[in-house]
Amino acid sequence: MSLAVVRSRALDGLDAPEVQVEVHLANGLPSFTLVGLADTEVKEARERVRAALTHSGLGFPHNKRVTVNLAPADLPKESGRFDLPIALGILAAAGQVDAARLADVEFAGELSLAGELRPVRGAIALALGLRAAAPARTLVLPAASAAEAALVGGVGVRAASHLLDVVAALQPGDAAVPLPRAVAAPAAAARPAPDLRDVRGQAAAKRVLEIAAAGAHSVLMVGPPGSGKSMLAQRLPGLLPPMDDDEALRSAALQGLSAEGFDVRRWRQRPLRAPHHSASAVALVGGGSPPRPGEISLAHGGVLFLDELVEFNRSALEALREPLEAGRITISRAARQATFPARFQLVAAMNPCPCGWLGAPVASPRTCRCTPDVVARYQARLSGPLLDRIDLQVEVPAVAPAQLLAQPEGEPTAVVAARVAAARGRALARQGRANALLEAADLERHCRLDEAAQRFAQQAAQRLGWSGRSLHRVLKVARTIADLAGSERLTATHLAEAMQYRRALPAA
């Protein structure tokens, strides 16, 4: 046979469309041509495949005209995952493996010059794409990548360490040696997570953190340096309910698309992403060619912590506005679009002024010397539309060292997490989603107010100059407070507490 077809998959955002690797051997001037919108990494497969076949003792058709087509031609292909299917296509076209055994199998893997199989990026996304399109097929991956793909149920995944292992499995009849079925690597024992009891004092901030975890609300903490803002943010993932299978797979697939890849030891652990304030808009929301997920997508299902919020580039912060509302980000380029999930909880922290000591007690040895104009310019770096989208805003005041040592230990994370799980369970049973994800049409049904509470809300919104979005977010927070209290009805008490957490930044 001079023509062979091997199936593989490309990555298009989080999707993994099928790619047919067509290999044709013909007489003529010896050459090795690769077509089908392949980038530089894919084109370099010619040298890797040639060396791997030769070093493994397999015949490479040096006297033939080799043409490899990656179809469909308009789909961009990148990375070295097509090395293995190209090598197998050449062997099948030359009659060195049984081409009939390629019909119900898909392959992906990068080859070393000696023929070893190296892991590929996006193994979980490849398995999810196969499960959605052709679950009856088997996916063959390098051993390290196969352990990731095996996390996806309903897909047959086989592991191989060397090109010769795959060739042995594709021999005709009884000569074939089956590849071992991939087994998901067991999750390592979780490292002790930061406990909420370590944070002394800051009762209001802890209460806000509990509300945020119960309702999936975003949080802004404002306070001087050393008041505990970062400590509080690092403890939020431990308060969140466990991830379900779909959520865990989606989060793992997104992390598998990143440069650092997915660590199977972190399976079912909610991510905490904390980019430096020098991060660009592309680093936060994603981009590049082909598009890759940014920090907001890598934090999907977990927490995105932005410390020193106003020090971020203004364009980077404004790019967060749409994902905070929609829970996804669409990256558009001239030729293609890619959509990534981005349902994260934003936790932001900032100082009230450039020196950080605005609002410090009079007796404090450190007092703010910033002028009102300087404070106004500093706080104006945070735009009104973005601030309007943050549900909970709380001041985290400085605690004197003497008072800090005298404070008793607070509640441990496990106790607070139990209350959070109960409140989230009430919300899911009632409406099927967290309170922060309620649409405007759902508020009338799930956040109904009695006449006295409705008048109170209208008066507060008018006096404080709230937008319609602000009022809706206060109602969602009040619904979460009621769930924490085990109440089915929203009362003025719940509403009043929610309003306290929507205060403006302190003025000079």
PyMOL commands that set and color helices and strands:
alter all, ss='L'
color gray80, all
select helices_A, chain A and resi 40-43+45-55+83-93+99-102+123-133+143-149+163-169+173-175+196-198+203-215+229-234+236-239+245-256+264-266+281-285+295-298+309-311+314-318+321-326+372-379+384-388+401-406+413-431+435-437+440-446+451-464+468-484+492-500
alter helices_A, ss='H'
color red, helices_A
select strands_A, chain A and resi 3-9+18-26+31-35+65-71+105-107+110-111+117-118+138-142+156-160+219-222+272-273+286-287+292-293+303-306+328-332+337-341+345-350+392-395
alter strands_A, ss='S'
color yellow, strands_A
deselect
rebuild
show_as cartoon
